[in-house]
Each structure stands twice: as structure tokens, then as C-alpha cells.
Amino acid sequence: MSAPMEYIAGELKVEISENIPEELDLTSPNLNPLKALYSENVYLPHKNPTTFNNLAEYENVVIKGNVTANRGRGRGKKVQKATRTTTIKPHAETEGVTTQESVENTARLLARRKKMNRNILTRMSEIDEGPLTILKKAVEKQHRIKVWTRSAVTWRGYCKAYLIAFDKHFNLVRTNCAEIG
């Protein structure tokens, strides 16, 4: 029989017994995770396990070794380096989410397509109307363009070049540029 657990003032009280099945022992290599999740009697290797709000906090402590105080006035201050701990939240198992709902949520999250990274080339291809379509045609058909440069009060000169890329602020990337004037 596995170790019985009792809730006392929001904390777990673990009574250790010697005859724990290996399937429910969290430190055993023969652990059956599914059986351990649904069992009411699971042996916990620590008497007072640390609870974390999410997996990111757990990863921060276990993998990176960073421990930050998240509550109170000293919020975000570093505290001593933690050793490997187990996490368990007494009422997290049945907090209103059934296994079917969690499976559906996981499937929905995995089904979402990854958002395409938008860069200057993807934004150029999305232009369909307005004055930037002229620049888009110059890029696609590799026309040589003439760009007038100006100073504060007069024309400074111009350059002829092939256009490679542009953005909505009329910043131009050119090649084979011949500056005249």
C-alpha cells in the first residue's frame, strides 16, 4: 500500500511507509505516471514540496538554478540557489478541468499555426494598392530607377540604380548605383 496523504491547513502531511508500490514511487525508475496521476495515495519524496505557479518558474529553479522571491516587498530579489525539488499543489489535480477538456485544449493549441514572421520582404509582397505599387513593380521587373536627392532648399542630385527592397517610409535598398550631380 502506498503512503497515505492528508491535507492539514493547506499543506500535505506525508506518512512514509515501507511497502510502497514501485509504480507509485516518484523516485522509482518503474514509475507509472498515468497511475500516479490518478492515484489518491502517492509517496512524496519530500515532506514540504515547493509549489510553483507555472512550468516557467519550475524550469527557472531546476534547470537554471535561479530562485526569485515572487511575493511580498522583496519581489524579484534573488535568494539562495535551490536544490532539485518536486512540485505538487494539493488542489491542482481537480481544479475544475477534466481530462477531456485538457486534451481538447492541448489539441487546439497544437493545431494553431505558427504566426508567420513578418519582415521587409513579406511586407513588400503584401502591397496591392497605393503609391508603393510602383516601387513593387520596379523590384519585380528589375527596372532601373532614378532617385532624386534633395537638400533643405534645393535638389542636390540624383542617382540611377536597380531597386532591391523598400519599406513604407520610402527607404530604398539599391544596387549598381550611379550617383550624378
SULHUZI-V555506 format. One record per pair of residues at least 24 apart in sequence whose C-alpha atoms are under 10 Angstrom apart, sorted by sequence separation. I is the first residue (numbers start at 1). GAP is how many residues later the second one is. If there is no record, write none. Layout:
BEGIN
I;GAP
I;GAP
END
This chain:
BEGIN
61;24
62;24
138;24
139;24
140;24
156;24
157;24
138;25
139;25
140;25
147;25
156;25
17;26
58;26
137;26
138;26
139;26
155;26
14;27
16;27
58;27
136;27
138;27
139;27
14;28
15;28
16;28
58;28
135;28
136;28
14;29
15;29
16;29
58;29
135;29
136;29
145;29
14;30
135;30
136;30
144;30
147;30
149;30
13;31
14;31
16;31
135;31
144;31
146;31
148;31
12;32
14;32
15;32
55;32
135;32
144;32
145;32
146;32
147;32
148;32
149;32
14;33
144;33
146;33
13;34
14;34
50;34
51;34
52;34
53;34
132;34
5;35
6;35
12;35
13;35
50;35
51;35
52;35
132;35
135;35
139;35
4;36
5;36
11;36
12;36
49;36
50;36
51;36
52;36
53;36
132;36
2;37
3;37
4;37
5;37
11;37
12;37
48;37
49;37
50;37
51;37
52;37
131;37
132;37
135;37
2;38
3;38
4;38
5;38
11;38
48;38
49;38
50;38
51;38
132;38
2;39
3;39
4;39
5;39
46;39
48;39
49;39
50;39
51;39
1;40
2;40
3;40
4;40
45;40
46;40
48;40
49;40
1;41
2;41
3;41
45;41
46;41
124;41
127;41
44;42
124;42
44;43
121;43
123;43
124;43
44;44
121;44
123;44
124;44
120;45
121;45
123;45
120;46
121;46
120;47
119;48
120;48
38;55
37;56
26;60
12;76
12;77
11;78
12;78
10;79
11;79
10;80
10;81
7;83
6;84
7;84
END
